[in-house]
Amino acid sequence: MRLVLASNNAKKLAELKALFATLPLEIVAQGALGVSEAEEPHHTFIENALAKARHAARATGVAAIADDSGLCVDALGGAPGVVSANFASVAPPVGDREAQRRVQDEANNALLLQRLQGQADRRAKFVSTLVAIRSADDPEPLVAVGRWQGEILEAPRGAGGFGYDPLMFIPALGTSVAELDAATKNRHSHRALAAAQMLVLMREAGTLAETAAERLARYTRLGTLSLAALPPLSLYVHLPWCLKKCPYCDFNSHEWQGQGKQGGSPPEQRYLEALRADLKPRCPSSGAGA
C-alpha cells in the first residue's frame, strides 16, 4: 500500500519509515511527487494534520498520512504548540532546506530558553497527531495522538535528533532526547506512540491485512514500536526431564539419569539455555520441569 506523507521534512520521513518498517507500506514524501507544503492556519494539531493530509491526497490522488506535532510547555500555556517549527522569527539562509531548518531550530531553542528564564516549572510534552485518509474527501479520517512527557533543560544537551530534542529531558530515561540513539527514540517518542495507535486503527478499519509473518515481525522487532503498544508475550516450555524429581511436582517429568548426575546437563536443559540466550526475555523465569 502506498501512502503519501504530507511533509517534506526528511528527518520526520525517516522516523515514520522506521516506525512502519514491519508493514507492507511504501511511504513517499509529497515533495518527491511535486506537491508543495500545505497551509497550516489552524490552532490545533488535529486540524492542521487533517488539512495537510487532504492537501496531499487531493494533489496525488492516493491515500495520505500527515503528522502535526510540536512542543507544549506548561508554563507557557501550551506554547509554542502548533507554531513550534517557526516559534522564533528568523531569516533562514538561502539554499539547502536542511541548513535552513538547522538555523530555525537554533533560533527556536534560544527563544524557548529566554521565555523560561527564571521559571521553576519546566514541565513539557512533545505531542504528535497522526491523521490518515483514504482520499481527499474521506469522511472518516483515522486520528492517533501520542504524548511524551518531559522537562525543559536550562541548556542544550546532545547532538542527535532535531527541533527541540536537545532541550527536552526525559526523566524516565535520565537523558535528553538528543542524547538518544534513533532506535531508542523510536521506541519511546510521541511519534512512536501515535504510530502504534495508528497501526491499530488501520487494522480495525481493514486498511491493512496483517499476515502471520508480519505479526511475528511486529512482536519480535521491538525497535520499531513502543513497548507500551505491544501485547504481553509469554513463552512456556515444558521439559520432560528434570535433574531431580520434586515430590510435589504433578508434571509428567522424569529424573535425568545421564550426565546430569556428574555435573553435566540434559540436552533439554541445554536447549532451554540456548533458547533463553537467543530470545533475551525481559523477565526470564524457570523452575523444575519448565
Secondary structure, 3 states (H helix, E strand, C coil): CEEEECCCCHHHHHHHHHHCCCCCCEEEEHHHHCCCCCCCCCCCHHHHHHHHHHHHHHHHCCCEEEEEEEEEEHHHCCCEHHHHHHCCCCCCCCCCHHHHHHHHHHHHHHHHHHHCCCCCCCEEEEEEEEEEECCCCCCCCEEEEEEEEEEECCCCCCCCCCCCHHHEEECCCCEEHHHCCHHHHHHHCHHHHHHHHHHHHHHHCCCCCCCHHHHHHHHHCHHHCCHHHCCCCCCCCCCCEECCCCCCCCCCCEECCCHHHHCCCCHHHHHHHHHHHHHCCCCCCCCCCC
